[in-house]
Amino acid sequence: MRRSEEQSGERRVYGLILVGTGTVLWSLAGLFMRAIDLGLWDLIVWRSFFACLCLVAIAIIRPAEAVRFDWRFCLAACFSAAAMFCYVAALTMTTVANVLIIYATLPFVTAALAFAVGREAASKRLLMASTLSMIGIVLVAGTSSGVSDIKGNLLALAMTLSFGALLILTRRSRALNIVHVNAAGAALCTIAAFPFSSGQLPGYGALALIFMLALLTTAIAFLLFLAGGRHVASSESALIALLDVVLGPLWVWLAFAENPGKWAIAGGSIVVAAVVWYFWPSLRRSRS
């Protein structure tokens, strides 16, 4: 029995390390985006193209059942493409902190969509956490002074809604493979954005940065998170993923002196606190 418990504990620590490392790699996305000097449409095209290649590589490394190209798969790919587009566009219009803070409300946005679509009941704790997180979002979005920031915040919200819809669809359709769906979404995003791009090949430096962006923050981070998620509770993975909200703006602030502002910090703290409070009971159960 003791040996079994020791092995279980070792697997949990291993899983936490993998999930944590994947989250740290995810948090580098904003840093890469700020370092790449390209127009919006060119950036979307090449980021989506390399993301597609990396996701296809993951699909090859982790073979699954044959892809079923039905209407659910097509709809999921559209949600994925919309989330990818809105994410890149939002980062070009507002701060990394604003985008990640709004994205941190994903558990609550997903719950609201699930209620609207399938009348899934929401617990009192979820409603309270959602209300608290909305106060944080109001602080972030309501204190944005520029038109660009407002557009970026709206795009970040659209990204969160799209990803929430994708999560609901994949949960209801177990046959959908998230790697295949995101690869198709990246390909769709590339095709849709290409007519608006310059059609020119970026410089080698920009291409190298975009490739590293896709490799580290899409492929490797995704693999680590999936592998680690097998050994830890989903609530623990969700809480560790919140490090992205803290680390993402930190890297950009250190490298580019992008100050998120006191209201974004205050609003972000409220959102993070709401998510931690919501997941805390399940986190305690998983540790007991």
N, C-alpha and C positions, 0 to 999 in steps of 0.2 A: 504493500500500500504506500509506504513512504517513498519507495523508488518511483512509483507511478506519479505521486504528487511532485517529486523533484523534476521528473521529466516534463510534467505539465507546466510547472513553473518556468523551466528552461525554455519551453516552446513559447510561452507567453512573453518572456523577456526578448527572445529572438524576434517574435512578431512585432513587439513594440519598437525595436530597433529598426526593423524594415519599414514600418509605417512612418516612424519619425524621420528616417532618412528620405523617404519618398516625399514627405511633406516639405522638408527643407529644400529639396530640388524643385518642387512646385513653386515655392516662394521666390525662386530666382527668375520667374517669367517676366515680372515687371522690370527687373533690372536689365534683362536682355532687350526688352521692348524699347526701353529708353536709350539703349546703346546703339540701336539700329536706326540709321538715317535713311529712311525710305518714305515715299508717299503712302497714304493710307491703303489704296487699292493694291499697289505693288506689295506692300507688307502683308496684306491679307492673302494675296495669291501665293506668295512664296512660303509664308508660314503654314498655310493650309496644305500646300503641296508636300513639304517636308514632313508635316505631321501625318499625312496620309501614308507616306512611305514608311515611317516609323511604326505606325499602327499595323500596317500590312506585315511588317517584320514580326511584330508581336503575335499576330494571328498565325504566322508560320511557326514561330517558336512554341506557341501554345495552341496546337491544333484542336479544333472542336468539331461539332457536327456541321454538316453542310448548311450553307446559308440559304434561308428561305426568303426569296424576294417577293413578299406579299405586301399588301397595303400598310401593314403595321411597320414593316421594315422601312418602307419608303417614308412614312410619316416620322418615324424615329430619326431617320437620317436628316430630314428637313429640320427637326428640332435641334439636332446636333450642329448642323451647318449654321442655323440662326444664332445659336449660343456662341460659336466660334467667331462669327462676324461681329456680333455685338461686343464681345470681349475685347477684340483688337481695337475696334472703333472707339470703345469707351476709354481705353487707355491712352488714346491719342488726344482726348478732349478733356480729361480730368485727371486727378491724381490717382496714383496706384492705391493709396489708402481708401479713397472714396469707393473705388470699384470693388475692392476686397471686403470692405465693411458691408456694402449692400449685398454682396454675394454670400456673406456669412449668415444671412437670414434664410438661406436655402431650406433648412428643415421646416421652417414655418410657412414659407411660400409653397413648398410641396404639399404640406398638410392642408393649406387653404385650397389649392387646386384639386386635391383629392376629395375634399368635401364638396366643391363645386361640381365636379364631374361625377363622382360616385356616391356622394352623400356619406363619405366615411366620417364617423363620429370623431370629434376632437375632444380631448380631455381638458379638464379645467386647468391643469398645469400647462398644457400646450397653449391654451388661450392666453393665460397670464404671461407666459414667456414671449408669445407673439406680440402682445401689447407692449411689453417692455422693449422688445427689439424695434418696434415701430417708432417708439420715442427716440431711440438712438438714430434711426434713419432720418427722422424729421430734423434732428440736430445737424446731421451731415448734409442732407439735401437742402434743408431750409435756410442754411447759412451760406450756401453757394452764391457768390455775387456775380460771376460772369456767365454769359450765355453758353460758352463752351462747357463750363462745369455742369450746368443744368442738363445740357444735351448728353454729356458723358454719364451723369447719374441716371438719366432715363434709359440710356443704352445698357448700363450695368443692371438696371432693374429688368429690362427685356431679356438680357442674358440669363439672369436668375430664373425668370419665368420659363424660358425655353428649356433650361436644364431641368427645372422641376417637372415640367411636362414630360421630358425624356425619361426621367426616373420613374414616374408613374406608369408610363407606357411599357417600359422594360420590366417593371414589377408585375404588371398585369399580363404580360406576354412573356412567359418564361423562356420561350424558344429563341427570343432575341438575344444575340450575343453583343454585349456592349462594345467590345473591341471592333467587331465587324461594322456595327452601326456607326461608331465614331470615324472609322476609316472611310466609310461611304459618305458621311457628313463632311469630312475634310475634302474629299474629292469633289463633292457638290459645291462646296464653298469656293474651291479653286476655280471651277468651271464658271460659276456665277459671277465671280469678281474679275475674271480675266478680261472681258470686254472693256472694263472701265480702267484697267491698268495701262501703264505706258507700253507694255509689250517688250520692254528691254530687259536684258539680263543684268541684274545688279552686280556691283563690284565684288571681287573675291572676299573682301573683308566682311561685307554685309551678308553674303551667302554663307560664310563660315559661321557668323553669329546666329543666323536664322536656323542653320542646321543644328547647332548646339542647343538652341532654344527648343527645337522639336525633339532632339535626342534626349536631353536631360529632363526637361519639364513635361514631356509627353510620354516618350517610350520608357525610359528607365524608371521615372517616378511612378508611372502607371504599373509597371511590373512589380516594383517593390511594394506598392500599396496593396496590390492584389495578393501577392505572396504573404505579406505580413497580416493581412486581414483574415487569413485562415486560422491564425493562432490567437487572435484577440477578439474581444466582443466588439460589435459594431458601434456601440456607444463610446468605447475607448478610441476607436479609429476616428470617429466624428470629432471627439474632443482634441485629439492630437492634430487633426487637420486644421483646427482653429489657429495653430501656430502660423499658418499661412497669412492670416490677417495681421499678425504682429511682425513677422519676419519680412514679408513682402515690402511694406513701406519702409522698414528699417534699412534694407539693402539700398533702396533708391535714395533714401535720405543720406546715407553714408557716401554713396558714389556720386550723386548728382545734387545733393543739398535740396531735395524736393521736400519742403516742409508741408505736412498735411494740414497744419493749422490746429488751433486748440479745440475748435468745435468738432472737427473730425476725430480727434483723439478722444474727446468726451463721448461722442456718439458711438465710436467704435468700442470703447470700454463698456458701454451699456449693452451693446449687441453681444459682445463676447460673454459678458456676465449672464445675459439671458440664456444663451445657448448652454453655457456650463451648468447653470441652475436647472435647466430642463433635463439634461442628460445625467445629472448627478445621481439620482436614485438607481438607475440602471447600471451606472458605473460602479456603485457600491455593491450591488448584487453580483456583478461579474467578478469582483475581487473577493467575495466571501466564499 
